[in-house]
Amino acid sequence: MPYPFQSPPVPGKRPDMGQVRVLIADDHTLFRTGLRLILEEVPDITVGAEASTSEEAVDLALGGGFNVVLLDISMPESGGLTALTEIKHAMPSLPVLMLTMYGEAHYAVRCLRAGASGYLTKDEAPEEIERAIRKAISGGKYVSERVAEELAVNIGQNLDAAHARLSNREFEVLRLLTEGMRITEISDILSLSPNTVSTYRSRILAKMGLNTTAELVQYALKNKLVT
């Protein structure tokens, strides 16, 4: 299956250790293009492939040939967190940096717990993105200074919060519900049946001690899960 902008790796061959080969996974074409142009200004970084859905991202990552994956947390189909979990389960040594519009600490905590090598907001300067990539491939963890400060202040509160009890898939559904999406829209985005999404919604409300989607939205606003 052809994917947008793909330079296929040679099966079974490790990337050239002198060249950093990156997989970009994001559902916005303009963002992928802009990020690719930024990265390819760096002499030893090459964007080997791009993916627009979580399924494509997992397929490409597991095909091998990449030093690092840049993965959007908000991806169509199974979602970025699920894709992260699948990639790290199959290839635990492959660094994955999560890309997001959300700078709040609870998103960073969830990503890092799932095995991400870092957490980047999409408004980071190009040099920060390069710094994150180099830290990840050297075995380190990267969070921006802004997110690190929020983590230091709120880490205990986030661990005790009701939404911390949710699974990654439940958290994906919560995020979409609180952004005002209907059950049918969420089912299309996550490739789930409407009945399954409704079951997730009921499970989320029960775990969080809430009764309605309106209460869920109020909770999300209070806890800065949505802006």
Phi and psi in degrees as a GROMACS rama.xvg file:
@    title "Ramachandran Plot"
@    xaxis  label "Phi"
@    yaxis  label "Psi"
@TYPE xy
-74.1562  137.457  PRO-2
-113.718  155.465  TYR-3
-58.7943  132.266  PRO-4
45.289  79.9704  PHE-5
-126.553  127.491  GLN-6
-111.385  96.3014  SER-7
-63.5496  138.452  PRO-8
-73.819  159.398  PRO-9
-77.2262  123.826  VAL-10
-53.6578  132.617  PRO-11
79.7756  -1.98621  GLY-12
-101.472  131.045  LYS-13
-73.8269  152.081  ARG-14
-61.6477  151.715  PRO-15
-57.672  120.013  ASP-16
-67.1246  -13.9352  MET-17
-86.7773  -8.1493  GLY-18
-125.29  131.482  GLN-19
-89.5113  115.686  VAL-20
-102.658  121.827  ARG-21
-112.285  141.045  VAL-22
-107.435  123  LEU-23
-102.284  125.265  ILE-24
-123.737  108.285  ALA-25
-157.512  143.775  ASP-26
-86.5442  -0.500391  ASP-27
-103.542  114.944  HIS-28
-59.2619  -43.7029  THR-29
-63.7713  -39.5044  LEU-30
-66.2944  -43.864  PHE-31
-59.5901  -43.914  ARG-32
-63.4483  -45.5517  THR-33
-62.3921  -41.7585  GLY-34
-67.2059  -39.6955  LEU-35
-61.798  -43.5067  ARG-36
-63.942  -38.8337  LEU-37
-63.2796  -48.3647  ILE-38
-67.3786  -35.3656  LEU-39
-79.3717  0.00645362  GLU-40
-76.2226  -17.1506  GLU-41
-88.9168  121.919  VAL-42
-55.3312  -36.2355  PRO-43
-102.267  16.1989  ASP-44
-116.235  131.438  ILE-45
-127.142  133.747  THR-46
-87.9382  108.073  VAL-47
-81.5808  -26.4309  GLY-48
-165.227  160.099  ALA-49
-128.076  146.874  GLU-50
-130.004  144.062  ALA-51
-109.303  -6.06415  SER-52
-134.91  163.888  THR-53
-65.882  -35.9129  SER-54
-64.4405  -43.034  GLU-55
-61.7538  -41.6952  GLU-56
-60.0364  -46.1708  ALA-57
-64.4433  -46.0193  VAL-58
-58.5292  -47.0109  ASP-59
-67.6371  -44.7684  LEU-60
-60.5857  -43.3873  ALA-61
-73.6928  -15.9446  LEU-62
-71.546  -15.3202  GLY-63
86.5774  171.117  GLY-64
96.6822  6.33038  GLY-65
-116.921  147.028  PHE-66
-90.6486  -25.9617  ASN-67
-159.486  149.256  VAL-68
-116.046  132.302  VAL-69
-104.008  112.689  LEU-70
-123.854  121.972  LEU-71
-69.9562  137.21  ASP-72
-71.3038  -25.7069  ILE-73
-105.857  80.8085  SER-74
-111.996  144.151  MET-75
-62.3988  162.773  PRO-76
75.0094  -119.821  GLU-77
-77.2884  -14.5201  SER-78
94.9916  155.4  GLY-79
-65.6911  -38.4835  GLY-80
-65.7875  -40.1939  LEU-81
-66.5375  -41.6783  THR-82
-61.6411  -41.6931  ALA-83
-57.8765  -47.2627  LEU-84
-61.1892  -42.1988  THR-85
-66.5749  -41.9366  GLU-86
-64.8244  -45.8503  ILE-87
-69.5717  -29.011  LYS-88
-67.36  -41.7891  HIS-89
-83.8027  -33.8147  ALA-90
-135.642  73.3373  MET-91
-60.2284  -23.362  PRO-92
-87.5649  -5.537  SER-93
-82.6847  116.571  LEU-94
-68.6667  136.744  PRO-95
-125.996  122.364  VAL-96
-103.266  126.481  LEU-97
-87.117  134.267  MET-98
-105.816  139.038  LEU-99
-158.603  158.578  THR-100
-89.0787  -9.70015  MET-101
-97.2959  119.377  TYR-102
-94.7782  -1.71925  GLY-103
-69.1799  149.796  GLU-104
-64.1445  -33.205  ALA-105
-64.4384  -30.9869  HIS-106
-68.621  -42.6234  TYR-107
-62.5286  -44.7485  ALA-108
-58.1164  -46.244  VAL-109
-63.8396  -41.4167  ARG-110
-66.128  -45.9649  CYS-111
-65.2276  -38.0949  LEU-112
-62.702  -33.3338  ARG-113
-80.0769  -2.24854  ALA-114
110.291  4.43252  GLY-115
-63.8429  147.299  ALA-116
-88.1908  -4.69865  SER-117
176.958  171.234  GLY-118
-140.247  111.629  TYR-119
-117.517  127.826  LEU-120
-80.733  152.639  THR-121
-73.6592  -6.66774  LYS-122
-98.2492  13.7792  ASP-123
-65.6194  148.648  GLU-124
-68.3456  150.717  ALA-125
-52.4609  -38.4301  PRO-126
-67.5297  -28.5225  GLU-127
-70.8105  -37.4433  GLU-128
-63.7574  -44.1457  ILE-129
-62.2788  -41.9361  GLU-130
-61.8468  -40.6348  ARG-131
-64.5414  -41.9591  ALA-132
-61.8671  -46.4761  ILE-133
-66.7812  -36.0287  ARG-134
-67.6254  -40.8712  LYS-135
-64.226  -44.7593  ALA-136
-74.6063  -14.3452  ILE-137
-90.4555  1.64085  SER-138
96.8248  4.98024  GLY-139
-92.0787  -179.571  GLY-140
-118.212  139.997  LYS-141
-123.453  130.674  TYR-142
-136.981  148.16  VAL-143
-67.271  161.319  SER-144
-59.379  -39.2443  GLU-145
-62.9471  -47.0791  ARG-146
-68.3573  -37.7297  VAL-147
-61.0511  -40.1888  ALA-148
-63.6704  -42.2873  GLU-149
-67.4538  -37.8005  GLU-150
-60.0755  -44.4264  LEU-151
-63.1117  -35.6524  ALA-152
-80.5086  -38.2438  VAL-153
-114.19  4.89345  ASN-154
-57.1911  -45.2287  ILE-155
-64.1336  -42.4803  GLY-156
-63.7235  -40.7773  GLN-157
-66.6623  -37.4037  ASN-158
-66.0558  -30.8524  LEU-159
-91.1374  -8.30029  ASP-160
-67.4765  153.678  ALA-161
-60.8513  -37.1571  ALA-162
-71.1911  -13.9551  HIS-163
-69.6955  -16.6708  ALA-164
-80.1883  -11.8957  ARG-165
-78.5095  148.292  LEU-166
-71.3667  168.266  SER-167
-60.7284  -40.8409  ASN-168
-66.9784  -40.1152  ARG-169
-63.4086  -38.2006  GLU-170
-65.4789  -37.8736  PHE-171
-61.1103  -45.5845  GLU-172
-65.3156  -42.8128  VAL-173
-56.5365  -47.8156  LEU-174
-58.8559  -43.6907  ARG-175
-70.4858  -38.6876  LEU-176
-60.6649  -44.1154  LEU-177
-76.6478  -10.1223  THR-178
-89.6978  5.23616  GLU-179
90.9329  11.718  GLY-180
-80.5348  145.43  MET-181
-79.8014  163.806  ARG-182
-55.7457  -43.1946  ILE-183
-66.586  -35.8898  THR-184
-66.8231  -42.3638  GLU-185
-64.863  -38.8917  ILE-186
-62.8906  -36.6231  SER-187
-68.5691  -44.0217  ASP-188
-64.8193  -43.4372  ILE-189
-96.3776  3.93479  LEU-190
55.6669  45.8067  SER-191
-121.783  158.154  LEU-192
-73.6807  152.742  SER-193
-55.8196  -36.9728  PRO-194
-62.3783  -39.1687  ASN-195
-66.2197  -41.2329  THR-196
-63.1559  -41.2709  VAL-197
-61.79  -38.0562  SER-198
-64.5113  -42.6709  THR-199
-61.0302  -42.7665  TYR-200
-58.8966  -46.2026  ARG-201
-62.3274  -40.1021  SER-202
-67.0347  -40.3348  ARG-203
-61.8683  -48.1577  ILE-204
-60.6069  -41.4877  LEU-205
-65.0593  -44.826  ALA-206
-64.3918  -31.9794  LYS-207
-96.2602  -1.10294  MET-208
69.5004  32.21  GLY-209
-114.267  166.707  LEU-210
-116.529  -27.9597  ASN-211
-137.044  163.689  THR-212
-64.2772  -33.9056  THR-213
-60.8364  -40.9328  ALA-214
-66.2889  -35.1155  GLU-215
-64.3213  -42.1127  LEU-216
-63.406  -42.9562  VAL-217
-60.7453  -42.6001  GLN-218
-61.2863  -45.6804  TYR-219
-61.9637  -40.7277  ALA-220
-66.9408  -42.901  LEU-221
-62.1678  -37.8604  LYS-222
-98.3216  11.2836  ASN-223
59.4372  36.7524  LYS-224
-79.8032  -22.5615  LEU-225
-131.855  159.186  VAL-226
